Amino acid sequence: MARILILLAVVLGVFWWLRARAEARLAEQRARQARNAGQRPAAGPAGDAAEPMVQCAHCGVHLPQGEAIAWRGLHYCRRSHLPDESRAEGANGNGSGGARP
């Protein structure tokens, strides 16, 4: 029984040590970010790379506007979600005419 208690104490001690070490690293990283914040203006959590999100008109999934397919004022997440008439136009050469995945 004493062996189990000693083993449990060792495991808990290692766990406590790892947790304290992770918290120290996090505090160091925050301090480093605070020092760097004085060198450049803070742009928020997403930085300058934030772009508006749009919703697929077919399935409703949200995705960045840069990744969406815009067609007739609506946004789609993939070519297969485009209305049938848009795919027919592309096949006849009236649309983009490019290869479709």
N, C-alpha and C positions, 0 to 999 in steps of 0.2 A: 504494500500500500504506500509505503514511503517513497518507493521508486516512482510510482505514478505521480505523486505530488511534486517530486523533484523535477521530473520530466515536464510536467505542466508548468511549473515555475520557469523553467528554462525556455520553453516555447513562448510563454507570455512575455518574458524578458526580451527575447529576440524580436517579437512582434512590436513591443513598445519601442525598442531601439530603432527599428526600421521606420516606424511611424514618426518618431522624433526627427530622424534624419530626413525624411520626405518633407516635413514641415519646415525644417531649416533650409532646404533647397528652395522651397516655394518662397520663403521670406527673402532669400538672397535674390531670386529671380525678380520679385516685386521691387526690391531696392534697386536692382540694375535697370529695370524699366522706368522707375521714377527718375533715375539719373539721366537716362536717355531722353525722357520726356522734355527736359529742359533744352535739349539740343534741337528738337523738332516739334512743331505744333501737334497737339493731340488731335487725332481724327476720329476718336470713338473706338469701340471694340472691333468694328469691321474695317476700319481704315478707309483709304480712298478707293478701294476696289469694290465697294458696295454698289450694286446695281439693282434696279427695281425688279420685283418679282411679278410674273404674269401667270394667269391661270389658263390651262388648256381648255379650249372650247368644247372638246369632245369628252374627256374623262375627268376634268376638274383638278388635275394635279398642278401644283405650283412649281415653277421653275424660273431661273434667272432669264431676263428678257433677251440676253445675248445668246442663249441656247435655244430659245423658242423659234418656231417657224411662223412668221407672220404672213397671213394671207387674207385679203379682203377685210382688213381691220380686226381680225381675230388672231389669236395665238394658239399654236398647237405644239404638243411635246414631241411628236414624231410624224413622219410623212404618212404613215398608215392611218392616222387620225384625221387627215385632211378629208373634206367632203369628196365624193366620187367625181364630181365635175372637175375639180382641180387636178386630179390624177389623169383624167381623160385629156385635158388640155395639154398636159406635159407629154403624154404619149403621142398626140397629134402634132407636136412640134410648136404649139402655140404658147406653151408655158416656158419654164426654164430650160427644158430639153436636156437636162443633165441626167446622169445615171442615178438611179434611186436605190438606196440600200434595201 
